[in-house]
Structures are given as structure tokens and as C-alpha cells.
């Protein structure tokens, strides 16, 4: 089954709203027959440093076939980095409408 990494703004936003947005995206992806990969499930403690999250997230991303950019991704340093990694590694990019 093809895997889709979910990318979007997290830091500096309401964490509960962001978790819900990522979970909604995961359900959307699941409904298309693909396997969602949610960075909230990266195994790193929520209060860990941003760099630790990015290291874990990029490892998850590199094992995926697609990256799904949530609305507002342009406002996120991490999402921009993930998009750059995906594009550089030949991972197909999808954008939320």
C-alpha cells in the first residue's frame, strides 16, 4: 500500500486544532485507499525540541511515496523543509484543496 506523509504547520498554533487537522487529513487519505503517515505519531515526546521532531519526521517521510501538504503549509519552516526533502528525493507532492 502506498504511504502518504502528512505535512503542515504545527508549531506556534493551537496543538489540539493541529492534531485534529492532521487526523482529518489521515482519514481523507485512508478513504482513498492509501496509508497515511502522521508526524504526530513519530514516537518523539510532544515537548521534545523541534530538531528532534524534524529528524524523526524526515525519517518517516523518506519511507513514503507521497507528501500531502495541508493548507497553510507555506507558514511552516518544518513543512517547507519537508517539501524540499520530498522534492529532492523524488517523492510525489500532493496539495490539500
C-alpha positions, -999 to 999 in steps of 0.1 A, spaced: 0 0 0 13 34 -9 22 57 20 14 94 23 32 116 47 11 145 61 29 179 63 17 212 76 21 239 102 22 227 138 45 249 159 30 282 172 -5 271 165 -32 255 188 -20 220 192 -54 205 196 -66 222 163 -35 209 145 -39 174 158 -75 174 145 -64 188 111 -38 161 107 -62 134 118 -88 147 94 -62 145 66 -53 110 77 -89 99 74 -91 116 39 -60 97 28 -73 64 43 -106 68 24 -86 69 -9 -71 35 -2 -37 49 8 -18 46 41 -14 79 60 17 87 79 10 113 106 40 131 122 21 133 154 28 96 156 66 99 152 74 83 186 90 115 199 77 132 231 55 161 223 77 185 243 109 174 227 130 200 208 118 209 172 150 194 158 143 160 173 108 161 158 122 171 124 148 142 124 121 117 132 97 132 107 121 132 79 129 95 85 92 88 83 89 110 51 117 92 33 98 59 36 67 74 18 56 75 -18 38 109 -14 38 140 8 4 157 14 8 194 21 -20 208 43 -35 242 37 -12 269 53 20 248 49 37 279 35 37 294 70 58 265 84 96 262 84 93 225 90 68 219 62 89 239 38 119 217 47 98 185 43 86 197 9 122 204 -1 134 169 10 104 152 -7 110 171 -40 148 164 -38 142 127 -32 115 121 -59 86 118 -35 54 129 -53 38 160 -39 0 164 -33 -17 196 -20 -48 199 1 -75 219 -17 
